[in-house]
Amino acid sequence: MSMHALLVEDDDRMAQALGTALAQRGHTVRRVGRALDALRHAREAQFVLLDLGLPDLDGLELLRRLRTVCDAPLIVVTARCEERDIVQGLRAGADDYVVKPFRMAELMARIDTVRRRTDTHAGRSGAAHTADLAGGGGSGGAGGRPVRSGDVEVDLAGRTVRVAGAEVRLTRREFDVLAFLAARPDEVHSREEILDRIWGDVFLAASRSLDVHVAGIRAKTGRSGLVRTVRGFGYQLGSPAASGGRDGVRDGVRDEGRGGGRNGEREGEREGEQEGEGGR
């Protein structure tokens, strides 16, 4: 299916190569080289490819602003390869992060994967999507009562989270992860299972995406024990103390799955605190 893509890239040669590849697949492309123009045309886009090295505004800041006005799938395509940049990009709302130089065929495949995942959810209610994540039932299913863990309440049908009575705003993907765990709170879920259900790609198992989003859940709720790490396997809904607070590395707070160690968790929490809501 063809789409209208917004290509935010200030390098002419790279923009031409990307634009040609997209056009060959039947897509229409609007290329812009400045952040202001990207914001102007964001609402018309069905997909966004975003370079972070722009002349008029830092790309991460643009990403955060785009996520306030645009829900279209978005992939960051950039030369920034430091782990901190990747973590910040994912936390700010990117659906994927591709580092230059890259193979064009791989980028096109990633675009197709992200589109399939988001197209599956398009046009459906939040409750229907959450019910799908929950597998159609389980304890506290999407059609039932909110799931409680300590002083945290997860309303699967309403797609809201409250901590001590106050609503906490999570990104779409963060809520999907939490809802998936909350729908079956007594089960431990492998990284592969979560990535397959939420990201639609089990081959992302070695990436930091899942760890970053778990860190965001913990940081934004202020309940580090809300998501319990099962070392070397995956995650489970935890039982945080009602008093809250980030209690270090107790009860599986460390992200010690593949690619996510103690430093990754602390870094993710710090970034979650700095970035607030992120993007939806």
C-alpha positions in Angstrom: 0.0 0.0 0.0 1.3 3.4 -1.0 1.8 6.2 1.6 2.7 9.8 1.8 6.1 10.1 3.6 7.6 13.2 5.2 11.4 13.0 4.7 13.2 15.4 7.1 16.8 15.4 5.8 19.1 18.4 5.1 21.7 16.4 3.1 20.8 16.6 -0.6 22.5 13.3 -1.7 21.0 11.3 1.2 17.5 12.9 0.6 17.7 12.0 -3.1 18.7 8.4 -2.4 15.9 8.0 0.2 13.3 9.7 -2.0 14.2 7.6 -5.0 13.9 4.4 -2.9 10.6 5.3 -1.5 9.2 6.5 -4.9 10.3 3.1 -6.5 8.0 1.5 -4.0 5.1 3.6 -5.0 5.2 6.1 -2.2 4.9 9.9 -2.5 7.5 11.9 -0.7 7.7 15.5 0.7 11.3 16.3 1.5 12.1 19.1 3.9 15.5 20.2 5.3 14.5 22.3 8.2 12.6 21.7 11.5 10.2 24.5 10.9 9.1 23.0 7.6 8.8 19.6 9.1 6.4 20.9 11.8 4.4 22.7 9.1 3.8 19.5 7.0 3.7 17.0 9.9 -0.1 16.6 9.9 -0.2 15.5 6.3 2.4 12.7 6.7 1.5 9.0 6.9 5.1 8.2 7.8 8.1 10.2 8.9 11.8 9.6 8.3 13.8 12.0 10.5 17.5 13.0 10.5 18.6 14.4 13.8 21.4 16.7 12.4 19.3 19.7 11.2 20.5 23.2 10.8 17.8 25.1 12.7 16.9 22.8 15.6 18.3 19.7 17.3 16.6 16.7 15.9 15.6 15.2 19.3 13.8 18.4 20.2 12.1 18.3 16.8 11.1 14.7 17.5 9.5 15.7 20.8 7.6 18.5 19.1 6.5 16.3 16.2 5.0 13.8 18.7 2.7 16.6 20.0 1.1 17.1 16.6 1.7 13.9 14.7 0.9 10.2 15.5 2.3 8.9 12.2 4.9 6.1 12.4 8.4 7.6 12.6 11.9 6.2 12.1 15.0 8.2 13.0 17.7 7.9 10.4 20.9 9.5 11.6 24.6 9.3 11.9 24.4 9.6 15.7 25.4 6.2 17.0 26.0 6.7 20.7 23.8 4.6 23.0 22.6 7.7 24.7 21.3 9.2 21.4 19.5 5.9 20.6 17.9 5.7 24.0 16.8 9.3 23.9 15.4 8.9 20.4 13.3 5.9 21.4 12.2 7.6 24.6 11.1 10.7 22.7 8.7 8.7 20.6 10.6 7.1 17.6 9.2 3.8 16.4 12.7 2.7 15.3 16.2 4.1 15.1 18.5 3.4 12.1 22.2 4.5 12.1 23.9 5.8 9.0 25.5 4.3 7.0 22.7 1.7 6.5 21.6 -0.8 3.8 18.7 0.7 1.9 17.0 -2.7 1.7 17.1 -3.0 5.5 15.7 0.4 6.0 12.8 -0.3 3.6 12.1 -3.6 5.5 12.1 -1.7 8.8 9.6 0.8 7.3 7.4 -2.1 6.2 7.6 -3.7 9.6 6.6 -0.5 11.4 3.8 0.2 9.0 2.4 -3.3 9.4 2.4 -2.9 13.1 0.7 0.5 13.1 -1.7 -0.4 10.3 -2.9 -3.3 12.4 -3.9 -0.9 15.2 -5.3 1.9 12.9 -9.0 2.5 13.1 -9.4 0.4 16.2 -10.4 1.7 19.6 -7.8 1.7 22.4 -9.8 -0.9 24.3 -9.8 -3.2 21.3 -6.1 -2.8 20.8 -5.5 -3.5 24.5 -7.7 -6.5 24.4 -5.6 -7.8 21.5 -2.4 -7.3 23.5 -4.0 -9.1 26.4 -4.7 -12.1 24.3 -8.5 -11.7 24.7 -8.6 -12.3 28.4 -6.6 -13.1 31.5 -6.7 -11.6 34.9 -8.0 -8.1 34.7 -8.7 -8.4 30.9 -9.4 -5.3 28.8 -13.1 -5.6 29.4 -12.9 -5.9 33.1 -11.9 -3.8 36.1 -8.7 -1.9 36.3 -5.6 -3.8 37.4 -4.1 -2.7 40.7 -0.6 -3.2 41.9 0.3 -1.4 45.1 -1.0 2.1 44.6 -0.8 1.9 40.8 -4.0 1.4 38.8 -3.9 0.4 35.2 -7.2 0.8 33.3 -6.8 -1.4 30.3 -10.0 -0.3 28.7 -9.5 3.4 29.2 -5.7 3.2 28.6 -4.9 5.2 31.6 -2.5 4.8 34.5 -2.9 6.3 38.0 -0.4 6.4 40.8 -1.7 7.2 44.2 -4.8 8.6 42.4 -3.0 10.9 40.1 -2.9 10.2 36.3 0.5 9.4 34.8 0.9 9.9 31.1 2.8 7.2 29.3 3.7 7.0 25.6 1.6 4.7 23.5 4.3 2.0 23.5 5.0 2.3 27.2 1.3 1.8 27.9 1.2 -1.2 25.6 4.0 -2.9 27.4 2.5 -2.2 30.8 -1.0 -3.3 29.7 0.4 -6.5 28.3 2.0 -7.3 31.7 -1.0 -6.2 33.7 -3.4 -8.3 31.7 -1.7 -11.4 33.0 0.0 -10.3 36.1 0.8 -13.7 37.4 2.8 -14.7 34.4 6.4 -14.0 33.5 6.8 -12.9 29.9 9.9 -13.5 27.8 11.6 -10.6 26.0 10.8 -12.4 22.7 7.1 -12.7 23.5 6.8 -9.0 24.5 8.7 -7.8 21.4 6.6 -10.0 19.2 3.3 -8.8 20.6 4.1 -5.1 21.0 6.7 -4.4 18.3 5.6 -7.2 15.9 9.2 -8.3 15.5 10.8 -10.9 17.6 14.2 -10.3 16.0 14.5 -7.1 17.9 15.2 -9.2 21.0 18.8 -8.0 21.2 17.9 -4.3 21.0 17.5 -1.8 23.8 14.0 -0.8 22.8 12.2 -2.9 25.3 14.6 -1.9 28.1 14.2 1.7 27.3 10.4 1.6 27.5 10.5 -0.4 30.7 12.8 2.2 32.2 10.3 4.9 31.0 7.4 3.2 32.8 9.4 3.0 36.0 10.6 6.6 35.8 7.3 8.1 35.0 5.3 6.2 37.6 8.0 6.6 40.2 7.6 2.9 41.1 10.7 1.1 40.2 9.2 -2.2 41.3 6.1 -1.9 39.0 7.8 -3.9 36.3 9.9 -6.8 37.7 12.9 -8.0 35.8 13.4 -11.8 35.6 17.1 -12.0 35.0 18.0 -13.5 31.6 14.4 -14.1 30.6 12.0 -11.2 30.6 9.5 -9.2 32.7 6.5 -9.5 35.0 4.1 -7.0 36.6 5.6 -6.3 40.0 4.2 -5.2 43.3 5.6 -1.8 44.1 5.3 -0.4 47.6 2.6 2.3 48.0 5.2 4.7 49.4 6.8 4.7 45.9 10.2 6.1 45.3 13.0 4.6 43.2 14.4 2.0 45.5 17.6 1.2 43.8 18.1 -2.3 42.4 15.8 -4.3 44.7 13.4 -6.9 43.4 14.6 -7.0 39.8 14.8 -3.3 39.2 18.0 -3.8 37.1 17.5 -4.3 33.4 19.6 -7.4 33.0 18.0 -8.9 30.0 19.9 -8.9 26.8 21.6 -5.6 26.3 20.1 -4.0 29.4 22.3 -3.8 32.5 22.2 -1.7 35.7 23.7 1.3 33.9 21.1 1.0 31.1 18.3 1.1 33.7 19.7 4.1 35.6 20.3 5.9 32.3 16.8 5.2 31.1 15.3 6.4 34.4 17.3 9.6 34.3 16.2 10.3 30.7 12.6 9.5 31.6 12.7 12.1 34.3 14.3 14.7 32.0 12.0 14.2 29.1 8.7 14.1 30.9 5.9 12.7 28.8 7.8 12.1 25.6 5.6 11.7 22.6 2.5 9.7 21.9 
